[in-house]
Amino acid sequence: MSQPLTGPELAGSCPIPKSRYPEITMGHGAGGQLMEDLIHRIIVPTFDNDILAALEDQATLSLPQSDSRLAFTTDSYVVQPLFFPGGDIGKLAVHGTVNDLAVGGARPLALSAGLILEEGLPIETLERVLRSMGEACRDADVRLVTGDTKVVERGKGDQIFINTSGVGLVAKDRTLSIASVRSGDKLIVSGTLGDHGIAILSVREGLEFETTIESDSAPLSGLTEKVLATGAPVRVMRDLTRGGLSSVLHELARSSQVGLVLEESAIPLKREVRAACEILGLDPLYVANEGKLVAAVPAESAEDVLDAMRQHPLGADAAIVGEAVADHPTMVLMRSAVGGERVVTMISGEQLPRIC
């Protein structure tokens, strides 16, 4: 096995958890405290509208004389390397945007793509990325209908960056929100954590394990349809990308003003991912995923939702991992297998940069 990762790639580029920097750091894109500060202090006040301020994974807009609302989302992808076990930047760009729509209860309809290409990028590489995007669109039953391409000078773009925006339809009476979690609700994750982040890291750093760790990049729209078809009063669903499960749970706890308690023994992890995290000193709660979600549902509906997830290929390893409580609002705790508890802090800087 290669030497364990040390230095800034593992330690993060902002070891001191201060919130204000004169320049953008890698930590501002990590899904943790620095990103939260940037969003709340600069971005949201600048545009000043209640739809953006809700900070859902997608915006929903009313359509006159319609039984549906329009869901709209956008994201950008700068992953390095471009190709990795289980996926590539093209597949990631489609899946990530489809998933942001799906976890809001929307049926994804169409995407746009903005390509930032660096001078010198091999046409063969571009064609490979675009083919992957096309396959991902077909798998997700969504169309890429518009786009734009820009080229920057050699050395200014790191081969290719992709921005994708997506629109979908959500039923007018369906409301899933990070502010709706209630004490007693159960937390369900749809599968094993950390697969994507460790897959990226293994290629980037030349790490070798007994088996190949593959990214979990996948479209979640089929899985979310299964969940919603149960008729259970799902409070919220969120996909687990930058910052992993920890960052999403902190968003839920803060917005809903509840405490959250995780059961360490219930969290699904692949054996090789657990081993890689132990070797590298990483906490899988903070490692990104690209084909997993967490749902909060009333306790009486939890088993129905769990069964529905397990009936879908992407939910085969779904598990109830915790619950919302009235105590310690806005805090996330982890209960260990021996009964002790620890605070799950929100990551401040960057654990693994350039993973999506």
MOCOR-V952796 format. One record per pair of residues at least 4 apart in sequence whose C-alpha atoms are under 6 Angstrom apart, sorted by the first residue. I is the first residue (numbers start at 1). J is the second residue. If there is no record, write none. Layout:
BEGIN
i-><I/I>
j-><J/J>
END
This chain:
BEGIN
i-><1/2/4/6/7/8/8/10/12/12/14/17/19/27/27/28/28/29/30/30/31/31/31/32/32/32/33/37/38/39/39/40/44/44/57/58/58/58/59/59/60/60/61/61/62/63/67/68/68/68/69/69/69/70/70/71/71/71/72/72/73/73/74/74/75/75/76/76/77/77/77/78/78/79/79/79/80/82/82/83/84/85/86/86/90/90/90/91/91/91/92/95/95/95/99/99/101/102/102/103/103/104/105/106/106/106/107/107/108/109/109/109/110/110/110/110/110/111/111/111/111/112/112/112/112/112/112/113/113/113/114/114/114/114/114/115/115/116/116/116/116/117/117/117/118/118/118/118/118/119/119/121/137/137/140/176/176/177/178/178/179/179/180/180/181/181/183/183/183/184/184/185/185/185/185/185/186/186/186/186/186/187/187/187/187/187/187/188/188/188/188/188/189/189/189/189/190/190/190/190/191/191/191/192/192/193/194/194/194/194/195/195/196/196/196/197/197/198/199/199/199/201/202/202/216/216/217/217/218/225/226/227/227/232/234/235/235/236/236/237/237/238/238/239/239/240/240/240/240/240/241/241/241/242/243/243/243/244/244/244/244/245/246/246/250/252/253/253/253/253/254/257/257/258/258/258/259/259/259/259/259/259/259/259/259/260/260/260/260/261/261/261/261/261/262/262/262/262/263/263/263/264/264/265/266/267/277/277/297/309/310/310/332/333/333/333/334/334/335/335/335/336>
j-><208/207/280/10/11/12/13/351/350/351/349/348/34/349/350/34/35/35/242/350/35/242/243/243/347/348/348/41/42/43/44/44/48/53/100/72/73/101/71/72/70/71/69/70/69/69/172/170/171/172/169/170/172/168/169/167/168/169/166/167/165/166/164/165/163/164/162/163/161/162/356/161/356/354/355/356/354/88/89/88/88/214/214/215/129/132/133/132/133/136/96/99/218/219/219/220/106/106/221/237/238/176/170/168/169/170/168/169/168/142/167/168/142/143/144/166/167/144/145/165/166/144/145/146/147/164/165/147/163/164/147/148/149/162/163/149/162/150/151/160/161/151/159/160/151/152/154/157/159/153/154/159/141/142/219/235/236/236/236/252/255/256/235/256/235/256/324/325/326/324/325/297/298/299/323/324/296/297/299/322/323/295/296/320/321/322/323/294/295/319/320/321/293/294/318/319/292/293/315/318/315/317/318/268/269/269/284/287/288/289/215/216/215/216/289/287/288/202/213/214/215/205/206/207/290/291/290/291/291/229/308/305/308/301/297/296/297/295/296/294/295/293/294/292/293/244/245/289/292/293/288/289/290/288/247/286/288/285/286/287/288/285/285/286/254/256/257/258/259/330/330/329/330/326/329/330/324/325/326/327/328/329/330/331/332/323/324/325/332/322/323/332/333/334/321/322/334/335/321/322/335/335/336/337/321/321/281/282/302/315/315/316/344/342/343/344/341/342/339/340/341/340>
END
